[in-house]
Amino acid sequence: MTTLKIIVDDDRAGMLKNLLQEVSFVKSVEEAPEDKNGSLEDETAVERIKKILNEARGKNLFKDIEDPSEWQRELRREWDRDF
């Protein structure tokens, strides 16, 4: 998969977004936020991971897992399956 960044005038962004959504091989169309200077934010992978971890902090995401070791074994079994 390839990701493209396209910069357009605000008044035409909606038209381009609609057009791209109609193309069969386009997986998704997303708008990137602009920083204070008007340029697109380029987050590094580390910054994205930090942001995700900060959002997950305090949510107790794994509270429903009774046996963590068995849960991990089951996940590993899924990796070995032929599809």
N, C-alpha and C positions, 0 to 999 in steps of 0.2 A: 504494500500500500504506500502511496505517496501523499504527502501533505503539501498543499500549495498555500502561500500567503498572497493575498491580492489586496491592494490598497486602492480604494475608490472614494469619490466624494460622498458625503453623507446622504445627499438627496437621491443618489442612484444606488446606494447599497441594497435597499429593499428589492429593487428590480432585479439586480444581479443575483441576490439570494434566492428569489423565487424562480428565476431561470435555471440556476444550478440544481435546485431541488427537483426539477422536472427531468434532469438527465439521468438515465437508468443506471449508469455505472458510478455515480457520485454517492458515496456512503453517507456523508453528513455535511451540513453547512453550519458553521459556527462563527459567531462574531467575537473577535478578540477585543478585550478592553484596551483603552489607550491610557498612557501615563499622562502626567501633568504637562509634558511637552508636546503632546499630540502624536507621539510615536507609539507603535505597538509594543506591549510588554513581552519580552522574551524571557520566560522563566526557564531556568535550568532544571534538569531532572532532580537535582538535590533540593532546590527551592520548592518544587512541586511536592516532593515527598515530605518535606518539613511542614508544608501547608496541610497536607492530608493528615499527618500525625497530630498536628495541633487541633484539627477539627475533631479527630477521634478521641482526644484526651478526655478522660472522665466519663466516657459513654459506656464502659464495661461491656464491650462488644462480644466477649466470649463467655458471658455468664451462663449460657445454656449448655455449655459443653461439660458433661459430667466426668468423662475420662479423657483428659487431653492426649494421653499416649495412644489410646485406641483411635481417637479422632485423627491423629497424625498418620497412623498406620493406614487408615481407610483412604486418606488423601493420597498417600504414596501408591496404594493399590490402583487408584484411578489413573496414575501416570503410566503404569505398566500395561494398561489395557490396549488392545488393538481395536481400532474403530473402523 
